[in-house]
Amino acid sequence: MKIAFLTAGGIAPCLSSSIGYLIERYNQIAPNAELMGYLNGYQGLLTGNSVLIPEKVKVEHNILHDFGGSPIGNSRVKLTNIEDCVKRGYVDEGSDPLQVAADQLVSDGVNILHTIGGDDTNTMAAQLSFYLKKNGYDLIVVGLPKTVDNDVFPVAQTLGAWTAAEQSAIFFENIVNENTTSRRQLIIHEVMGRHCGWLTAKSALDYRAQMKRRSFLPEILITKDRWDIDAIFIPEEDFDFKKEARRLKSLMNQKDCVNIFLSEGAGQDSIIREIESNGQKVPRDAFGHVRLDEINPGKWFAKQFAKALNAEKTLVQKSGYFARSSKANTKDLELIRKSAFFAADKAIEGMSGLSGLDEDKDQSLRLIEFERIKGGKPFNISEEWYKNMLIEIGQE
């Protein structure tokens, strides 16, 4: 039996550990299986670039839990975007990437393929699974849900998201100290989240929980209000800019600084309209997603608020790469272990799907049908912890 692993999309604090736990489980239930990894995601599958997992790695799989990133590399490749695959040299003109991928799996003698990624990765896994079944290929595909945004339908909690929120909070614990370097300072903490504000909200919650455990010295500048968050902006909620500007300016006048947590997707539509109205082209990736790192939402918001708040210094800091590159924390490790073990067990039973907590089935761990997987799940802004946090910071 040959079992292949593939990680794709952006990295998250779960990829290395997912591979580690899959190896551990297969050591137990299929010790004689040959394990391999396709390098750099679907790119490696299309080009036949792979590596065998040697015995040393099988024995020392626990080392993988001490690292972030992916031990077999990532890339963003859409198998159904034929034009892009041809342009990037992954397939020849006139080829169907799905067929190329399927033929490569057959050529390599793969019986089970594990895809570890977000909605894009697993929707591609679904397309591949459907293609294999339709064309008579006898191969099992089992995915694991990775994304720091926690925005995959119908997955209740994606792997790596808890860690990313914790790390974003740690990032801001240092950045917030910059408020001592200038008067009337505006600090914007830009957090990952294209369409979903969960990571921004959970990062803010984790940061404030840690802040509340600290001691302060109000006799000098070390006051709790200077270290607290003053606003949280996420894609799911519109806000009245003028009203918020007045509120934040009042806070700036009181405590000489303002701290904002901003989801990178907040206000995206307004920014895109401004770019297009200037006759410029909005940069997008192979999946059609706007390249947020190029349009720079944090800078756009900073410009608007700096003027309205009469800020003397403005600092925009992005925690995305810092947070998503971390190794998994204890809470995530437990979920990753359960999900990976379940994925391996179901694969051996000959079942395809996504191993995840199904929010439509009482959040039970099950093999979710691939046709139900899609991205863009919004954060539920009616969550009590989120509403209470907004009340505490005076935003509601």
C-alpha positions in Angstrom: 0.0 0.0 0.0 1.2 3.5 -0.8 -0.1 6.6 1.0 0.7 10.1 -0.2 0.5 13.5 1.6 0.0 16.9 0.1 -0.2 20.3 1.8 -1.4 23.3 -0.1 -2.5 27.0 0.2 -1.0 29.3 2.8 0.7 27.7 5.7 -0.9 27.4 9.1 0.2 26.1 12.6 -1.0 22.5 11.9 0.6 21.3 8.7 3.8 19.8 10.1 1.9 18.2 13.0 -0.8 16.9 10.7 1.9 15.0 8.8 3.4 13.9 12.1 0.2 12.5 13.4 -0.7 10.8 10.1 2.7 9.1 10.1 2.2 8.0 13.8 -1.3 6.5 13.1 -0.1 4.7 9.9 2.8 3.3 11.9 0.1 1.7 14.1 -2.5 0.5 11.6 -0.5 0.0 8.4 3.2 -0.3 9.5 4.2 -1.8 6.1 2.7 1.0 4.0 5.0 3.1 1.9 4.6 6.8 2.7 5.4 9.7 0.4 4.8 13.4 0.0 4.1 15.5 -3.1 6.4 18.6 -2.8 4.8 22.0 -2.9 1.2 20.9 -3.0 -0.7 20.4 -6.2 2.4 21.7 -8.1 4.3 18.7 -7.1 1.4 16.4 -8.0 1.2 17.9 -11.5 4.9 17.8 -12.1 5.6 14.4 -10.4 7.9 16.0 -7.8 7.7 13.9 -4.7 9.7 12.4 -1.8 9.5 9.1 0.0 9.2 9.3 3.8 12.2 7.4 5.1 12.3 5.1 8.1 14.1 7.7 10.2 11.2 10.2 9.8 8.7 7.4 10.6 10.5 6.7 13.9 11.1 10.3 14.8 7.7 11.8 13.7 7.3 13.6 17.0 10.0 16.1 15.9 7.5 17.5 13.4 5.4 18.9 16.2 8.2 21.3 17.1 8.0 23.0 13.7 5.6 25.3 11.9 5.3 25.5 8.1 5.1 22.3 6.1 7.8 19.6 5.8 6.8 18.9 2.2 6.2 22.5 1.0 3.1 24.4 -0.2 1.8 26.3 -3.2 -1.5 27.8 -4.5 -2.6 25.9 -7.6 -6.1 25.5 -8.9 -6.5 22.2 -10.8 -9.6 23.5 -12.6 -7.8 26.7 -13.7 -6.3 25.2 -16.9 -5.0 28.5 -18.3 -3.1 29.2 -15.1 -1.6 25.7 -14.9 -0.4 25.9 -18.5 1.0 29.4 -18.0 3.0 28.3 -15.0 4.4 25.3 -16.8 2.7 22.7 -14.7 0.9 21.0 -17.6 1.2 21.1 -21.4 -1.1 23.1 -23.6 -4.3 21.1 -24.3 -3.9 19.0 -21.1 -6.5 18.7 -18.4 -4.8 19.2 -15.0 -7.3 16.9 -13.2 -6.4 14.1 -15.6 -2.6 14.9 -15.3 -3.0 14.7 -11.5 -5.0 11.5 -11.6 -2.6 9.9 -14.0 0.4 10.9 -11.8 -1.3 9.2 -8.8 -1.9 6.1 -10.7 1.7 6.1 -12.1 3.0 6.5 -8.6 0.9 3.6 -7.4 -0.9 5.7 -4.7 -3.8 4.1 -2.9 -4.6 6.9 -0.5 -4.1 10.6 -0.8 -4.3 13.0 2.2 -4.8 16.7 1.3 -4.2 19.2 4.1 -5.4 22.7 3.4 -8.2 25.2 3.5 -11.3 25.5 1.4 -9.4 26.0 -1.9 -7.2 22.9 -1.2 -10.1 20.7 -0.2 -12.5 21.9 -3.0 -9.7 20.9 -5.3 -9.5 17.6 -3.5 -13.2 17.2 -4.0 -12.9 17.9 -7.7 -10.0 15.4 -7.9 -12.0 12.8 -5.9 -15.0 13.2 -8.2 -12.8 13.0 -11.3 -11.2 9.8 -10.0 -14.5 8.2 -9.2 -16.1 9.2 -12.6 -13.1 7.8 -14.5 -12.8 4.6 -12.7 -9.7 5.3 -10.7 -9.6 3.2 -7.5 -8.1 5.8 -5.1 -9.2 7.2 -1.7 -8.9 11.0 -1.0 -9.2 12.2 2.6 -8.7 15.8 3.5 -7.9 17.7 6.7 -9.2 21.3 7.2 -6.5 23.8 7.6 -6.9 27.6 7.7 -6.1 30.3 10.2 -9.3 32.1 9.2 -11.6 29.4 10.5 -13.9 30.0 7.5 -14.7 26.6 5.9 -18.3 25.3 5.7 -19.4 23.2 7.5 -16.3 22.8 9.7 -16.8 24.1 13.3 -13.1 24.6 14.0 -10.3 24.4 11.5 -6.8 23.2 12.4 -4.3 25.8 13.3 -6.8 28.6 13.9 -6.5 28.6 17.7 -2.8 28.8 17.6 -2.8 31.6 15.0 -5.1 33.7 17.3 -2.8 33.1 20.3 0.2 34.1 18.3 -1.5 37.2 17.0 -2.2 38.2 20.5 1.5 37.6 21.5 2.6 39.7 18.5 0.5 42.6 19.7 1.7 42.3 23.3 5.0 43.6 22.0 3.7 46.0 19.3 1.4 47.8 21.8 4.5 49.0 23.7 5.2 51.3 20.8 2.5 53.7 22.2 5.3 55.0 24.5 7.4 56.3 21.5 5.2 59.3 20.6 2.3 61.4 21.5 -1.1 60.9 19.8 -0.1 57.6 18.4 -2.4 55.4 16.3 -1.5 51.7 16.2 -3.3 49.4 13.7 -2.8 45.7 14.2 -3.7 44.1 10.8 -4.8 40.5 11.2 -5.4 37.9 8.5 -8.9 37.3 7.4 -10.1 37.9 3.8 -13.8 37.4 4.3 -14.0 36.2 7.9 -13.3 38.2 11.0 -13.0 35.2 13.4 -9.2 35.4 13.7 -9.3 39.2 14.4 -12.0 38.8 17.0 -10.3 35.8 18.7 -6.9 37.4 18.6 -8.4 40.5 20.4 -10.1 38.2 22.9 -6.9 36.3 23.7 -4.9 39.6 23.9 -7.4 41.2 26.3 -7.5 38.1 28.5 -3.7 38.2 28.8 -3.8 42.0 29.4 -6.3 41.6 32.2 -3.8 39.3 34.0 -1.1 42.0 34.0 -0.4 44.6 36.7 -0.1 48.3 35.7 1.4 51.5 37.1 -1.3 54.2 36.6 0.9 56.6 38.5 3.0 56.9 35.4 2.2 56.1 31.7 1.7 52.3 32.3 -2.1 52.5 32.4 -4.5 49.7 31.4 -6.5 51.9 29.0 -3.3 52.7 27.0 -2.7 49.0 26.5 -6.3 48.1 25.8 -8.0 47.7 22.4 -10.2 50.6 21.3 -11.8 49.2 18.1 -12.2 46.0 16.2 -13.1 46.1 12.5 -14.0 42.9 10.6 -15.6 42.1 7.2 -18.9 41.0 8.7 -19.8 44.3 10.2 -20.2 47.7 8.5 -19.5 50.8 10.6 -20.2 54.5 10.4 -16.7 55.9 9.8 -17.6 59.4 11.0 -19.2 58.1 14.2 -16.2 55.9 14.9 -13.8 58.6 14.1 -15.5 60.9 16.7 -15.4 58.2 19.3 -11.8 57.3 18.7 -10.7 61.0 18.6 -12.2 61.4 22.0 -10.2 58.5 23.2 -7.1 59.9 21.6 -7.6 63.1 23.4 -8.1 61.3 26.7 -5.2 58.7 26.7 -2.9 60.0 23.9 -3.1 56.8 21.8 -5.6 54.6 20.0 -5.2 50.8 19.3 -7.2 49.1 16.5 -7.5 45.5 15.5 -8.3 45.3 11.8 -9.2 42.3 9.7 -7.4 42.5 6.4 -10.7 42.0 4.6 -12.5 44.8 6.4 -13.5 47.6 4.1 -12.2 45.6 1.1 -15.1 46.6 -1.2 -14.5 50.3 -0.5 -10.8 49.9 -1.3 -11.4 48.0 -4.5 -13.9 50.6 -5.7 -11.3 53.3 -5.1 -8.6 51.4 -7.0 -10.9 50.7 -10.0 -12.2 54.2 -10.0 -8.6 55.4 -10.5 -8.4 53.1 -13.6 -6.1 50.6 -11.9 -6.4 46.8 -12.1 -7.0 44.9 -8.8 -4.4 42.2 -8.4 -5.8 38.7 -8.0 -4.4 35.1 -7.5 -5.2 31.9 -9.5 -8.4 31.4 -7.5 -9.6 35.0 -8.2 -9.0 36.2 -4.7 -7.8 39.8 -4.3 -4.1 39.9 -3.3 -4.7 41.8 -0.1 -0.9 42.1 0.6 -0.7 44.2 -2.5 -3.7 46.5 -2.0 -2.7 47.0 1.7 -5.9 47.5 3.6 -4.0 48.5 6.8 -2.3 51.4 5.0 -5.6 52.6 3.5 -7.4 52.6 6.9 -4.4 54.2 8.6 -4.5 57.1 6.1 -8.2 57.7 6.8 -8.1 57.4 10.6 -4.8 59.2 11.1 -6.3 62.4 9.5 -9.6 62.1 11.4 -7.9 61.5 14.8 -5.1 64.1 14.2 -2.5 61.4 15.0 1.1 62.5 15.2 2.4 59.1 14.5 0.7 56.1 12.8 2.0 52.5 13.0 0.6 49.6 10.9 1.8 46.2 11.9 0.7 42.9 10.3 0.8 39.7 12.4 -0.2 37.3 9.6 3.2 35.7 8.7 4.2 35.7 12.4 1.0 33.9 13.4 0.6 31.4 10.6 4.2 30.3 10.8 4.0 29.1 14.4 4.1 25.5 15.5 0.7 24.3 16.9 -0.1 24.9 20.5 -1.4 22.3 23.0 -5.1 22.9 22.2 -4.6 22.6 18.5 -2.3 19.6 18.8 -5.1 17.6 20.5 -7.6 18.5 17.7 -5.0 17.8 15.0 -4.2 14.4 16.6 -7.9 13.4 16.7 -8.6 14.6 13.2 -5.5 12.9 11.7 -6.0 9.6 13.4 -9.7 9.6 12.3 -8.6 10.5 8.7 -6.2 7.6 8.6 -8.7 5.2 10.0 -11.4 6.2 7.5 -8.9 6.0 4.6 -8.0 2.5 5.5 -11.7 1.7 5.5 -11.9 2.9 1.9 -13.8 6.1 2.6 -13.2 9.6 1.0 -14.1 13.0 2.5 -12.9 15.7 4.9 -12.0 14.7 8.5 -13.4 17.6 10.6 -15.9 18.8 13.2 -19.2 18.9 11.4 -21.2 21.9 12.7 -24.4 20.5 11.1 -24.0 17.3 13.1 -23.5 18.6 16.6 -19.8 19.4 15.9 -19.0 15.7 15.9 -15.8 14.5 14.3 -16.8 12.8 11.1 -15.9 12.3 7.4 -17.6 15.3 5.9 -18.8 14.8 2.3 -16.6 16.7 -0.1 -19.6 18.2 -1.9 -20.5 20.1 1.3 -17.1 21.8 1.6 -16.9 25.4 0.6 -15.1 28.5 1.8 -16.2 32.0 2.8 -17.9 31.0 6.1 -18.5 34.3 8.0 -17.8 34.8 11.6 -20.9 34.7 13.8 -21.0 38.2 15.2 -23.8 37.2 17.6 -21.4 35.1 19.7 -21.8 36.3 23.3 -18.0 36.5 23.9 -17.7 38.9 20.9 -20.7 41.1 21.8 -19.5 41.4 25.4 -16.0 42.4 24.2 -17.4 45.1 22.0 -19.4 46.4 25.0 -16.3 46.4 27.2 -14.2 48.4 24.8 -17.1 50.9 24.2 -17.7 50.0 20.5 -21.3 48.9 21.0 
